[in-house]
Amino acid sequence: MTEEALLKGCLNSDAVAQRELYNKYSPKMLAVCYRFAHNREDAEDMLQEGFIKVFLQMHSFENRGSFEGWIRRIIVHTCINILKKNKKFNESVDIIHATGVQIREESVPAIIQAKQVVECIRMLPIGYRTVLNLYAIEGYSHREIANILGIEESTSRSQYTRAKAMLENILIRRRILQKPKQEANWLAAVNQS
């Protein structure tokens, strides 16, 4: 079924089209949810709620830009809203955990697998993880993140800096990043997932 046919079927509440659309996009969107969630069950709940919104808002898709990108934005906003509703975003960590590591922009050995990087990102406190995901992976600006999360732009910037430092520390401790001079793009590894 073509994307156009899927859209038309979903707009007509055709269960076959809805199931096919879900089957086509849910694996990628689950990976997005997993980066925000505490565990797989939470990610699956986020995915389900996100797809309910996709189907309810299908009429608002205007064929401008990618349909997958439109779905992804709804999923990301659903994840953020769930975190805010559950007040999980407000969890914080002591600043001492984010100090003492020199920040080296996006460094991880080239052989690193995306799954390992995602698991390390998931070890970050939810606030750090959320800002890191939104900025480095989803491509939102700090101004947009501040608006989405209801925080100051400077808070988004500092959370991102601390998240990168903490992530690098985790990668070094897990021996994924063995030499500070090894450089590769951890962001590319994550985006492969």
Beta strands, then each sheet from edge to edge (+ up, - down):
end
